[in-house]
Amino acid sequence: MIEESRIDRTILIDGIPLPDMLDEQTVRAVVHGFYDEIRGDDLLGPVFAAEIAADEWPAHLDKMCDFWSATLLRTSRYDGRPLPPHLAIEGLDERHFRRWLSLFRATVRRLCPPEVAQLFINRALRIAHSFRLAIAFHRGENAMHILPIGEDAL
């Protein structure tokens, strides 16, 4: 009988090995810290308040923890579709995405070691670009002029 050996697989995020210090606690701290900032923000707070009732915040935060866990830790906890709710928000534009990215970057830099913060930021930049393109397409706008927002532009 052949003894089964455990195969350790290194998780790669954008070609970079997942740092050991990135774990579920970090994901939770980032999500909760970030949405605390969002809720108090003059531009984004009202958008979120219009979409998420006060009693729905715990479920939303759990869902966002699941999303980031699946995105960076490669868990299978998130099975939703994050784009459709954003498509339904009228007036969502470049200002909102830039502010979202700016707050997110500040949050992960405050809470995470630099290499972990950079993984979060890189993924957030890609998500924002994908959403901006999808929103333009959904609205029937020409998306050819929509360029990725670089971290240096925040």
DRENDO-1510 file (C-alpha; in Angstrom, 1 decimal, always signed):
<recs>
REC; n; res; u; v; w
REC; 1; MET; +0.0; +0.0; +0.0 .
REC; 2; ILE; +1.3; +3.4; -1.0 .
REC; 3; GLU; +1.3; +6.0; +1.7 .
REC; 4; GLU; -0.4; +9.2; +0.6 .
REC; 5; SER; +1.7; +12.2; +1.1 .
REC; 6; ARG; +0.3; +15.6; +1.7 .
REC; 7; ILE; +1.1; +18.0; -1.1 .
REC; 8; ASP; +1.7; +21.6; +0.1 .
REC; 9; ARG; +0.6; +24.0; -2.6 .
REC; 10; THR; +1.7; +27.5; -2.5 .
REC; 11; ILE; -1.1; +30.0; -3.3 .
REC; 12; LEU; +0.0; +32.5; -5.9 .
REC; 13; ILE; -1.7; +35.8; -6.3 .
REC; 14; ASP; -0.8; +37.6; -9.5 .
REC; 15; GLY; +2.3; +35.4; -9.6 .
REC; 16; ILE; +3.4; +36.3; -6.1 .
REC; 17; PRO; +3.3; +33.7; -3.3 .
REC; 18; LEU; +0.7; +34.4; -0.7 .
REC; 19; PRO; +2.4; +35.8; +2.4 .
REC; 20; ASP; +1.9; +33.8; +5.6 .
REC; 21; MET; +0.7; +36.8; +7.4 .
REC; 22; LEU; -2.3; +37.2; +5.1 .
REC; 23; ASP; -5.1; +35.2; +6.9 .
REC; 24; GLU; -8.8; +35.4; +7.7 .
REC; 25; GLN; -8.2; +37.8; +10.6 .
REC; 26; THR; -6.4; +40.2; +8.2 .
REC; 27; VAL; -9.2; +40.0; +5.7 .
REC; 28; ARG; -11.8; +40.7; +8.4 .
REC; 29; ALA; -9.8; +43.7; +9.8 .
REC; 30; VAL; -9.4; +45.2; +6.3 .
REC; 31; VAL; -13.1; +44.7; +5.4 .
REC; 32; HIS; -14.4; +46.1; +8.7 .
REC; 33; GLY; -11.9; +48.9; +8.7 .
REC; 34; PHE; -12.5; +49.9; +5.1 .
REC; 35; TYR; -16.3; +50.0; +5.5 .
REC; 36; ASP; -16.0; +52.0; +8.7 .
REC; 37; GLU; -14.2; +54.6; +6.5 .
REC; 38; ILE; -16.8; +54.3; +3.7 .
REC; 39; ARG; -19.7; +54.9; +6.0 .
REC; 40; GLY; -18.2; +58.1; +7.3 .
REC; 41; ASP; -17.1; +59.4; +3.9 .
REC; 42; ASP; -18.9; +62.5; +2.5 .
REC; 43; LEU; -18.9; +61.1; -1.1 .
REC; 44; LEU; -19.4; +57.4; -0.6 .
REC; 45; GLY; -21.3; +57.2; +2.7 .
REC; 46; PRO; -24.5; +58.5; +1.2 .
REC; 47; VAL; -24.3; +56.0; -1.8 .
REC; 48; PHE; -23.9; +53.1; +0.6 .
REC; 49; ALA; -26.5; +54.4; +3.0 .
REC; 50; ALA; -29.0; +54.5; +0.1 .
REC; 51; GLU; -28.2; +50.9; -0.9 .
REC; 52; ILE; -27.6; +49.1; +2.4 .
REC; 53; ALA; -30.0; +49.6; +5.3 .
REC; 54; ALA; -28.5; +49.8; +8.8 .
REC; 55; ASP; -29.7; +46.3; +9.8 .
REC; 56; GLU; -28.2; +44.9; +6.6 .
REC; 57; TRP; -24.6; +45.9; +7.4 .
REC; 58; PRO; -23.6; +42.8; +9.3 .
REC; 59; ALA; -24.7; +40.6; +6.4 .
REC; 60; HIS; -22.9; +42.9; +3.9 .
REC; 61; LEU; -19.7; +42.8; +5.9 .
REC; 62; ASP; -19.9; +39.0; +6.1 .
REC; 63; LYS; -20.3; +38.8; +2.4 .
REC; 64; MET; -17.4; +41.2; +1.8 .
REC; 65; CYS; -15.2; +39.1; +4.1 .
REC; 66; ASP; -16.2; +36.0; +2.1 .
REC; 67; PHE; -15.4; +37.9; -1.2 .
REC; 68; TRP; -11.9; +39.0; -0.1 .
REC; 69; SER; -11.2; +35.6; +1.4 .
REC; 70; ALA; -12.1; +33.9; -1.9 .
REC; 71; THR; -10.2; +36.5; -3.9 .
REC; 72; LEU; -7.0; +36.4; -2.0 .
REC; 73; LEU; -6.9; +33.3; +0.1 .
REC; 74; ARG; -8.6; +31.2; -2.6 .
REC; 75; THR; -11.3; +29.9; -0.3 .
REC; 76; SER; -14.6; +29.0; -1.8 .
REC; 77; ARG; -16.7; +31.0; +0.7 .
REC; 78; TYR; -18.0; +33.5; -1.8 .
REC; 79; ASP; -20.5; +32.4; -4.4 .
REC; 80; GLY; -22.2; +35.7; -5.3 .
REC; 81; ARG; -22.0; +38.1; -8.2 .
REC; 82; PRO; -20.6; +41.4; -7.1 .
REC; 83; LEU; -21.2; +43.4; -10.3 .
REC; 84; PRO; -25.0; +43.4; -10.7 .
REC; 85; PRO; -25.6; +45.5; -7.5 .
REC; 86; HIS; -23.2; +48.1; -8.8 .
REC; 87; LEU; -24.8; +48.3; -12.2 .
REC; 88; ALA; -28.1; +49.3; -10.5 .
REC; 89; ILE; -26.5; +52.4; -8.8 .
REC; 90; GLU; -27.4; +55.5; -10.9 .
REC; 91; GLY; -24.7; +58.1; -11.0 .
REC; 92; LEU; -21.9; +55.8; -10.0 .
REC; 93; ASP; -18.9; +57.3; -11.8 .
REC; 94; GLU; -15.1; +57.9; -11.9 .
REC; 95; ARG; -15.1; +60.0; -8.7 .
REC; 96; HIS; -16.7; +57.2; -6.7 .
REC; 97; PHE; -14.2; +54.6; -7.9 .
REC; 98; ARG; -11.2; +56.9; -7.3 .
REC; 99; ARG; -12.4; +57.7; -3.8 .
REC; 100; TRP; -13.2; +53.9; -3.1 .
REC; 101; LEU; -9.7; +53.0; -4.2 .
REC; 102; SER; -8.1; +55.8; -2.2 .
REC; 103; LEU; -9.9; +54.8; +1.0 .
REC; 104; PHE; -9.1; +51.2; +0.4 .
REC; 105; ARG; -5.4; +51.9; -0.2 .
REC; 106; ALA; -5.2; +53.9; +3.0 .
REC; 107; THR; -7.0; +51.2; +5.0 .
REC; 108; VAL; -4.8; +48.3; +3.8 .
REC; 109; ARG; -1.6; +50.4; +4.2 .
REC; 110; ARG; -2.7; +51.2; +7.8 .
REC; 111; LEU; -3.6; +47.6; +8.7 .
REC; 112; CYS; -1.3; +45.4; +6.7 .
REC; 113; PRO; +2.4; +44.8; +6.1 .
REC; 114; PRO; +3.5; +46.3; +2.8 .
REC; 115; GLU; +3.5; +43.1; +0.8 .
REC; 116; VAL; +0.0; +42.2; +1.9 .
REC; 117; ALA; -1.3; +45.7; +1.4 .
REC; 118; GLN; +0.1; +45.6; -2.2 .
REC; 119; LEU; -1.8; +42.3; -2.9 .
REC; 120; PHE; -5.1; +43.9; -1.8 .
REC; 121; ILE; -4.4; +47.1; -3.7 .
REC; 122; ASN; -3.4; +45.4; -7.0 .
REC; 123; ARG; -6.6; +43.3; -6.9 .
REC; 124; ALA; -8.8; +46.3; -6.0 .
REC; 125; LEU; -7.3; +48.3; -8.9 .
REC; 126; ARG; -8.3; +45.4; -11.3 .
REC; 127; ILE; -11.7; +45.1; -9.8 .
REC; 128; ALA; -12.4; +48.8; -10.2 .
REC; 129; HIS; -11.3; +48.8; -13.8 .
REC; 130; SER; -13.5; +45.8; -14.6 .
REC; 131; PHE; -16.5; +47.4; -12.9 .
REC; 132; ARG; -16.0; +50.7; -14.7 .
REC; 133; LEU; -15.9; +49.0; -18.0 .
REC; 134; ALA; -19.0; +46.9; -17.2 .
REC; 135; ILE; -20.9; +49.9; -16.0 .
REC; 136; ALA; -20.1; +51.9; -19.2 .
REC; 137; PHE; -21.1; +49.0; -21.4 .
REC; 138; HIS; -24.3; +48.5; -19.3 .
REC; 139; ARG; -25.2; +52.2; -19.8 .
REC; 140; GLY; -24.5; +52.0; -23.6 .
REC; 141; GLU; -21.5; +54.3; -23.2 .
REC; 142; ASN; -18.3; +54.1; -25.2 .
REC; 143; ALA; -15.8; +52.3; -23.0 .
REC; 144; MET; -12.8; +52.8; -25.3 .
REC; 145; HIS; -11.6; +55.8; -23.3 .
REC; 146; ILE; -11.7; +54.1; -19.9 .
REC; 147; LEU; -8.2; +53.4; -18.8 .
REC; 148; PRO; -7.2; +51.6; -15.7 .
REC; 149; ILE; -6.7; +53.8; -12.6 .
REC; 150; GLY; -3.1; +53.5; -11.5 .
REC; 151; GLU; -2.1; +53.5; -7.9 .
REC; 152; ASP; +0.0; +56.6; -8.6 .
REC; 153; ALA; -3.2; +58.5; -9.7 .
REC; 154; LEU; -4.9; +58.1; -6.3 .
</recs>
